Amino acid sequence: MIDDDNHDYLYLILEMADMGQLAKWDFKVERYVPNQQIYNFVVDYLRENGAMVPDPESSQVAYNHCTELVCQYLFRQLAAALVYLHE
């Protein structure tokens, strides 16, 4: 976390997390590609804690649903961190 007093900004540097960035830009396909290590970690965490996570390998629908669950989890974590910082 960097608190820039000159510009009144607060920066959260996610690239410094142990597993890297959430996603990287793929210039060939022109879209973000999720960090598979983080994706697998969150899927395993959700399964261990009783979430009904489908096998993303089974179908495109299951992959999309699984990806949505991972995004929801990460967004909730980010929102909780922001609430913590504001308290």
GROMACS elastic network, one bead per residue, 0.5 to 0.9 nm:
[ bonds ]
;  ai    aj funct       b0    kb
    1    10     6  0.70471   500
    1    11     6  0.54988   500
    1    13     6  0.60652   500
    1    14     6  0.89605   500
    2     9     6  0.81614   500
    2    10     6  0.57187   500
    2    12     6  0.66257   500
    2    13     6  0.78193   500
    3     8     6  0.74527   500
    3     9     6  0.60468   500
    3    11     6  0.63174   500
    3    12     6  0.89399   500
    4     7     6  0.57668   500
    4     8     6  0.56248   500
    4     9     6  0.50901   500
    4    10     6  0.60189   500
    4    11     6  0.76866   500
    5     9     6  0.68089   500
    5    10     6  0.85057   500
    6     9     6  0.79556   500
    7    10     6  0.89108   500
   13    16     6  0.60576   500
   13    17     6  0.79360   500
   14    17     6  0.55523   500
   14    20     6  0.72954   500
   14    21     6  0.62280   500
   14    22     6  0.79507   500
   15    18     6  0.82141   500
   15    19     6  0.82487   500
   15    20     6  0.51185   500
   15    22     6  0.80873   500
   16    19     6  0.81351   500
   16    20     6  0.63521   500
   16    21     6  0.78443   500
   17    20     6  0.53831   500
   17    21     6  0.73723   500
   18    21     6  0.89990   500
   19    22     6  0.83537   500
   19    35     6  0.82411   500
   19    37     6  0.67837   500
   19    38     6  0.64061   500
   20    23     6  0.85055   500
   20    35     6  0.76326   500
   20    37     6  0.87294   500
   20    38     6  0.81148   500
   21    24     6  0.69312   500
   21    34     6  0.84904   500
   21    35     6  0.67133   500
   21    38     6  0.85420   500
   22    33     6  0.86168   500
   22    34     6  0.59648   500
   22    35     6  0.53488   500
   22    36     6  0.87235   500
   22    38     6  0.69035   500
   22    39     6  0.83411   500
   23    32     6  0.58220   500
   23    33     6  0.52845   500
   23    35     6  0.50600   500
   23    36     6  0.86546   500
   24    31     6  0.83744   500
   24    32     6  0.53643   500
   24    33     6  0.54137   500
   24    34     6  0.65994   500
   24    35     6  0.72223   500
   25    28     6  0.89981   500
   25    29     6  0.88078   500
   25    30     6  0.69480   500
   25    31     6  0.57548   500
   25    33     6  0.62055   500
   25    34     6  0.89065   500
   26    29     6  0.58250   500
   26    30     6  0.54812   500
   26    31     6  0.55865   500
   26    32     6  0.58724   500
   26    33     6  0.64069   500
   27    31     6  0.71123   500
   27    32     6  0.87471   500
   28    31     6  0.82475   500
   29    32     6  0.85895   500
   33    36     6  0.85130   500
   34    37     6  0.87211   500
   34    38     6  0.80145   500
   34    39     6  0.70295   500
   35    38     6  0.55340   500
   35    39     6  0.61725   500
   35    40     6  0.87114   500
   36    40     6  0.59532   500
   36    41     6  0.83781   500
   37    40     6  0.52942   500
   37    41     6  0.61134   500
   37    42     6  0.87131   500
   38    42     6  0.61812   500
   38    43     6  0.85742   500
   39    42     6  0.53710   500
   39    43     6  0.62234   500
   39    44     6  0.86619   500
   39    67     6  0.80286   500
   39    70     6  0.67398   500
   40    43     6  0.50781   500
   40    44     6  0.60534   500
   40    45     6  0.84546   500
   41    44     6  0.52329   500
   41    45     6  0.60809   500
   41    46     6  0.86285   500
   42    46     6  0.60386   500
   42    47     6  0.85223   500
   42    69     6  0.89461   500
   42    70     6  0.61712   500
   42    73     6  0.76755   500
   42    74     6  0.82413   500
   43    46     6  0.51892   500
   43    47     6  0.62047   500
   43    48     6  0.86202   500
   43    53     6  0.71578   500
   43    66     6  0.76100   500
   43    67     6  0.88378   500
   43    69     6  0.82069   500
   43    70     6  0.66217   500
   44    47     6  0.51405   500
   44    48     6  0.60909   500
   44    49     6  0.86290   500
   44    53     6  0.89759   500
   45    48     6  0.51454   500
   45    49     6  0.62897   500
   45    50     6  0.89035   500
   45    51     6  0.87932   500
   46    49     6  0.51864   500
   46    50     6  0.64851   500
   46    51     6  0.52415   500
   46    52     6  0.79289   500
   46    53     6  0.71551   500
   46    69     6  0.86220   500
   46    70     6  0.84062   500
   46    73     6  0.85158   500
   47    50     6  0.53050   500
   47    51     6  0.51415   500
   47    52     6  0.66941   500
   47    53     6  0.62168   500
   48    51     6  0.74811   500
   50    53     6  0.86433   500
   53    56     6  0.83898   500
   53    62     6  0.85317   500
   53    65     6  0.80902   500
   53    66     6  0.61030   500
   53    69     6  0.77190   500
   54    57     6  0.86448   500
   54    58     6  0.80139   500
   54    62     6  0.56973   500
   54    63     6  0.76518   500
   54    65     6  0.75151   500
   54    66     6  0.62318   500
   55    58     6  0.56526   500
   55    59     6  0.80629   500
   55    62     6  0.64110   500
   55    63     6  0.72115   500
   55    66     6  0.75892   500
   56    59     6  0.64825   500
   56    60     6  0.73636   500
   56    61     6  0.81871   500
   56    62     6  0.51285   500
   56    64     6  0.76482   500
   56    65     6  0.80471   500
   56    66     6  0.61346   500
   56    67     6  0.81805   500
   57    60     6  0.77924   500
   57    62     6  0.74971   500
   57    63     6  0.66332   500
   58    61     6  0.84228   500
   58    62     6  0.64469   500
   58    63     6  0.75201   500
   59    62     6  0.51733   500
   59    63     6  0.61682   500
   59    64     6  0.86331   500
   60    64     6  0.60721   500
   60    65     6  0.85426   500
   61    64     6  0.51269   500
   61    65     6  0.61606   500
   61    66     6  0.85243   500
   62    65     6  0.50745   500
   62    66     6  0.59872   500
   62    67     6  0.84437   500
   63    66     6  0.50960   500
   63    67     6  0.60350   500
   63    68     6  0.85574   500
   64    67     6  0.50480   500
   64    68     6  0.61621   500
   64    69     6  0.87194   500
   65    68     6  0.50482   500
   65    69     6  0.63138   500
   65    70     6  0.87392   500
   66    69     6  0.51118   500
   66    70     6  0.63073   500
   66    71     6  0.86934   500
   67    70     6  0.50860   500
   67    71     6  0.61932   500
   67    72     6  0.86180   500
   68    71     6  0.50630   500
   68    72     6  0.61214   500
   68    73     6  0.86189   500
   69    72     6  0.50670   500
   69    73     6  0.62043   500
   69    74     6  0.86739   500
   70    73     6  0.51618   500
   70    74     6  0.62286   500
   70    75     6  0.85781   500
   71    74     6  0.51446   500
   71    75     6  0.60030   500
   71    76     6  0.85238   500
   72    75     6  0.51393   500
   72    76     6  0.61365   500
   72    77     6  0.86272   500
   73    76     6  0.52124   500
   73    77     6  0.62847   500
   73    78     6  0.87353   500
   74    77     6  0.50631   500
   74    78     6  0.62093   500
   74    79     6  0.86077   500
   75    78     6  0.50502   500
   75    79     6  0.60668   500
   75    80     6  0.85156   500
   76    79     6  0.50423   500
   76    80     6  0.60594   500
   76    81     6  0.85656   500
   77    80     6  0.51238   500
   77    81     6  0.62340   500
   77    82     6  0.87535   500
   78    81     6  0.50740   500
   78    82     6  0.63199   500
   78    83     6  0.87297   500
   79    82     6  0.51092   500
   79    83     6  0.62460   500
   79    84     6  0.86179   500
   80    83     6  0.50763   500
   80    84     6  0.61768   500
   80    85     6  0.86814   500
   81    84     6  0.50193   500
   81    85     6  0.62356   500
   81    86     6  0.87234   500
   82    85     6  0.50311   500
   82    86     6  0.62299   500
   82    87     6  0.86760   500
   83    86     6  0.51719   500
   83    87     6  0.62679   500
   84    87     6  0.52462   500
